[in-house]
Amino acid sequence: MRKLYWSLSPVSILLLALLLSVIPLGLWLSPDWAAENGPIEWAQTAILAVGCVTAIGANFYGVGTIAARRLFLCSAPFWLILIARELSWGRVFYPNGKGGFLPLKQLWYGSYVFPGIAIVLALIVAYMIKNDLHKEVVYWIKDAKRSAVDGIILVVAAVGADLSEHSLAGVIGAGCIV
């Protein structure tokens, strides 16, 4: 049975404030801030790194049950994959001299990126099944208490980010980086 609650936690208030602050910031900041290898991209990378360190720390500091701690540790490779994706699979370290970056297929490791990700994800799934961690995931989905407000914030942020990055640039203008 799903247990949703509608109260605002301090984390919910912080997330809501951050979400609402992004809109005026996006209209105010220069588009250069959102460019590949720009300050926003590096901030996103730092946030993902904090997520990875937090997941590893939750395991080592004994947060939750043993199964939950193993799940936290299993999430670390996901965080690392997200960091690699945010850095365009490392292409940001190979500028082409024209203000852009080399295509992935031109890098020596380019053909190994996606097979490598598939192998890492398969190993994680195998580890989860071998250690019955999928049962913990099912428990989190079915029985854990969840904040409906946090879920709504997550959906609005994800849809807003996708719209602003892919669909609204022509509607709002090239200066918008929301």
N, C-alpha and C positions, 0 to 999 in steps of 0.2 A: 504494500500500500504506500502510495506517495504521500509524504508529509511536507506540505509547503507551508511556510510561514511568511507573513507580510511585513514584519517589523523591520525597521532600518537599523542595521548594526553600524558601528563606527566604520567598518570597511565599506559597507554599502554607501554610506554618506561620502566617504572619500572617493569611491568610484564614480558616484553621481556627480560630484564636484569636478572631477577630472574630465568626465565626459562632457559636461556643460562648458567647461573652459576651452575645450578643443575647438569648438565652433568659432568663437571670436578670434582665437589664436590663428586658426587656419585662414581667416580672412585678412588678418593683420600681417602675418609673416611673409617674407619674400619667398617666391617659388624655389629659390636656391636652397632653402632649408630642407625641402623635401626631395631634392635631387638625389640621384644615386650617389652613395658615399657622403651624403650630407649629414648635418647635425641630427636630424630626426631619425635617420636610418641608424646612426650610431647609438642614439638614445634607445631605440627599439632593441638593438643588439644588447645593450647593457641590461635592459629589463629582462630579456630572455636569459641572460647569464645569471641574473639574480634568481630567476625561477629555477634554473639548473642547480645552483648552489643551495637553494632552499630545499629542493627535493633531496639532494644528497645529505644535507644537514639533518633533515627530518628522519632519515634512516639512521644516521650515526648517533643522533641524540635521543632516539627511542620514542619518537612521536607515534602514537597509535599502537595497534597490534603488530605482531611480527609480519602478518600478511600485508598490512597497510604499509609498513616500513619497506618491505620488499617491492611493493608497487611504486612507492616513491623513488626507490633506486632504479626500477625499470623505466621510470619516466625520464631519467637523466639523458639517455640517448635521444629521446624525442626532443628534449630541449636543445641538445647539441645540433640535431638536424635542423631545427628551426633557426638556430643561430647561423648555421652554414647557409641556409636558404636566404636569410636576411642579408648576408654578405654576398649574395649572388654566387654561391658555391665557391667563394674565394676569388671571384673575378675582380672584386674591388681592389685587390692587391696587384692586379695586372692591367694598369691603364694603357690604352693604345696610343697615347700622345695627342689625341684629337679631342680630348674631353670625355671620351667614352671608355669602354672596357672591352677586352677581347671576348669574342663569343666562347661559350663553354667548350664547343667542339674543337676549338683551336688550342686549348690548354692541354698539357700532357696528360692530365688526369681526368679530362672531361668525359671520356667514354666510360670511366669507372664510377662516376657519381651515382647514377640511378641504380645500377646493379648493386653497388655498395649499400645504398639505402635499403634496397629490398632484402639483402642479406641480414642487415642489422635488425630490421623489423621482424623478419622471420625468426631470428634468434630470440628476440624479446617475446614473441608469441609462444615459441616453444618453451622458453623458461617459465612463462606464466602458466601454461597448461601443465607442465611437469610439476610445478609447485602449487597447483590449484589456486593460483591467484585470480583466475577468471571468476571464481566464486566471490571473492572480495569485490570485484568490479560489479557483479550482479547485485551484491548486497548494497553497495553505494547507490546503484541506480534504483533499486526497489525499495529499500528500507530506510535509507538515511534521510535526515531532515535537510531540506534545501530551502534557501531563501528565494522566494518568487521574485523579489525585487532584484537580486543579483542576476537571476536568469534573464529578466527583462533588460537590465543594463547590458548584459553580454550580447543579447540579440540585437539591440539597438546599435551598440558599438560596432558589431561585426557588419551589419547591413550598412551603416553609415560609412564605415571605412571602405567597404567595397564600392558603394555608390560614388563616393568622392574620388576614389582612385581610378575607377573605370568608366563611370557613366556621366558624372556631373561636371567634368572639366569644361566641356563646351557650353553647358547651361550657365554655370556660375562664373566661369572665366578662367583664363590660364593662370591668373594670380592666386587662385584659391588652392590651398593645400590641405584642406580639411581632411 
